[in-house]
Amino acid sequence: MPRVMVRAEDRPDQTLLDETVEVCHIEDAHYSLQFLERLAWAIHDGAEAESRRHKRRNRIANTPKPQPVRAPRQSYNGAKPRQRAGARG
């Protein structure tokens, strides 16, 4: 029996449509229109999911990496270091 499957290209484990189809179904106008509508939804959902994944990958790739935060220096005797001229804080 013929089968139609729609899967996302980069996620073959994710099936968006999996239907068996017979010639008598396609010959029926009502069934064929419903089938085409489900097929269009699956294609649209796959394209949307793929677009979201690409946006997420780009956002992650373009996110600046956090810089380490340094604690203020202290002298060995525990006193705070002197501030440089013109420094605020």
TARA-V621747 format. One record per backbone hydrogen bond with DSSP energy under -0.5 kcal/mol. NH is the residue of the N-H (numbers start at 1). CO is the residue of the C=O. Records with the same first field share a line. If there is no record, write none. Layout:
NH = CO + CO
//
This chain:
4 = 19
6 = 17
8 = 11 + 14
11 = 8
14 = 11
15 = 13
16 = 6 + 14
17 = 6
19 = 4
21 = 2
25 = 22
26 = 22
27 = 23
28 = 24 + 25
29 = 27
32 = 28
33 = 29
34 = 30
35 = 31
36 = 32
37 = 33
38 = 34
39 = 35
40 = 36
41 = 37
42 = 38
43 = 39
44 = 40
45 = 41
46 = 42
47 = 43
48 = 44
49 = 45
50 = 46
51 = 47
52 = 48
53 = 49
54 = 50
55 = 51
56 = 52
57 = 53
58 = 54
59 = 55
60 = 56
61 = 57
62 = 58
63 = 59 + 60
70 = 68
75 = 79
78 = 75
81 = 73
87 = 84
//
